[in-house]
Amino acid sequence: MGKIVTLKNVRIALFNDPALWTPKQYEGKGAFKYSAKFIMAPDSEEKKLCDEAIKEVTSAEWKGKTESLTEEFKLNRQKWCFEDGNRRQNYAGYPGNWVLTANRAEKDNAPQVVDRGLKPISENSGIIFSGCLVNARVDFYAQSGVNAGMRCTLIAVQFAAIAESFGGAAPATIDGLDDLSLEDDDEGDIDSI
């Protein structure tokens, strides 16, 4: 049994071959998956939602072993989807925050990626970039057996707002430029040059 939650205004991290639009294999092995990482402050409502969802699904799946399995799995990034960003100091945005990794199997089709008006957006649009604010719909579930761990499925991502980019260039925008097509004089007209 899973627990679906909507995280609001979290920062998205798309490091190391982003797979939000194109599924990739982990280290060139295994199933192809879509993925994204969501960064949130330790005192945020979103962190609280994640903690509550994890507690609910692990208690239901692991019953009397919840505490011991939680402690064991938290030490292994491959078995636990939610980690203290301080463990990865070399990634922009991670230190001082919590990071949720959500994946979606290629066989389950791509996650929905939309703009503020719920219209689909493509990778080439540049609207979603590493560091911007998004709303994310995810499904937490605890897994038992051979591949036991705490997992999170990526359902949908919605652009929410521009924020500082994690490295690289700022998003391309025409903000700060004037529309020169309405000027009356020929001073800037290409034909007068």
N, C-alpha and C positions, 0 to 999 in steps of 0.2 A: 504494500500500500504506500503510495506516495503522498506528498503534500505540495500542492502548487501555491506559489506565492508570487506577488508582483513587487519588485524592488523599484523604487522611484528615485530618480536623480542620483544614480550611482555612476562612477566613472568607468568607462570601458577601456580595457587594455588589450591591444591586438599585437602582441610581440611575437617574434619568431614564427614567421609564416602564418599570418592571420588566417583563420579558417571559418570566418563568419559566413562567407559566401561560397567558398570552395572547400569541400572536405579534404582533410589531410590525414596521413597516418602518423602515429606517435613514433618519432625516431625511425621512420621508414618501415615500421612493422605494424601488423594487426589491421583491424578494420579502419576504414576511412570514416572520419567524424568531422562534423562542424563543431566549432568551439569558440568560446570567448571567456574572458576573465572580467569580473566586476569588482571594483574597489570601493570600499565604504569605510567610514570612520568608526572607531571602536565604540563610540557612544551614540551611534545613530539608531534610528528606528529600524533601518534596513538590517543592521547587524543583529538586532533583537529578533526580527522576523526570521532570519536565518537560524539563529540559535534555537528558537522555539520549534521551527520545522524539523531541525535535526534531532532535537530531543524527542519529538513526537514519533518520527519514523524509526529511530533507532530503538526506542522503548518497545514499539509494536513488533519489530522484526527480531531483535536480539533478546528480548525479554530479560531474564536474570543476568545476562552477560553484558548488558549495555555499557556499564562503567569500565570494565576491563577491556572490552573490544575498542571502545572509544579511545582510551588512553594508548592502546597499542597502535591503532590505525592513524591517529593524529600525527605520528612520527613519520609516516610514509605518504608522500604527496600523491602516489599512485592509488592509495586506498582511502584518501580523505579529501573531499572537494573544497573544504573551507579552511584557510590557513592564515596565521598571523603574518602579515607582510614583513615584519621585522626579521623573519627568517631568510628573506631574500633582499638584502640591502642593495644589491646591484641593479634592481629594477626601479625605474622612475615611478613614483606614486605608491609603491608598496610600503616603504618604511612608515610606521605609525598608523597603518591602516590594516584592514582585513580584506582578503582576496578570495572570491568565490570563482571556482572554475566550473563551467557548465559545458557539456558536450551533447551532441545529438548524432546518432548513427546515420550514415548516408542512406541506409535502407529505409529510414523513417522520414525521408525527404527533408529538405532544407528548412531551417527555422524561418519564421516570418521576420523580415527586416523592413521597418516602415518609418516614414517621417512623422512629424507632429500631427499631420492631418490623416494619418493611417494609410497613406499611399505607399506602395512598395518602392524601395530605393535600391540601387545597384551599388556595387563596390566602387565603380568608376565615378559615381556621383560626388564622392569626397565629402558627403554630408556626415557620415560617421567616420571618425578618426580616433586614434589612440589618445585618450585623455578627455574626450567630450563626455557630456552627461547624457545618460540614456535611462529609459525605463526598461526593465527586463522581466520577462515572465519565465519562471523556471519551476522545475518539478524535482523536489528532493526525494530520494529513496535510499533505504539501507539494503545492502545486498549481502546474502549469506552464501556459504559454500566455498568453492575453489577460489573465486574472485571476490571474496567478501570485502566490503568497504562501504563508505558513505559516499553516494553519488549524487549528481545533479544533472538533469536533462534540460537543455536549452530549448525553449518553446518559441519565444519571440523577443525582438529588440526594437525599441522605438527611440529615435533620436529625441532628446529633450532640450538640450542647450549646448552652445559652444562653451568650452572651457579650455584652459591652457593645454596645448599638445604635449604628450610625453615624448620629447625629443623630436628631431626633424623639424620641418618647416611648419609654420602655422597654417591653418586651413586657408585655401585660396578663396578670396572674397572680394567683391567690388566695393565694400563699405569704405567710405572716405573719398570716393571718386564722384565727380559731378557728371551729370548727363550733359554733354557738350552739343548734342544734336539740336538743341533748342535755342542756341545762341543766334542773335540777329546779325552780328557783324561777320565779316569774312576773314577776320584776323587769324583764326585757327583752321581755316578751311584748307584742305590738302591741295585744292586747285590753285590757291594763291601763292604756293611755295615755289 
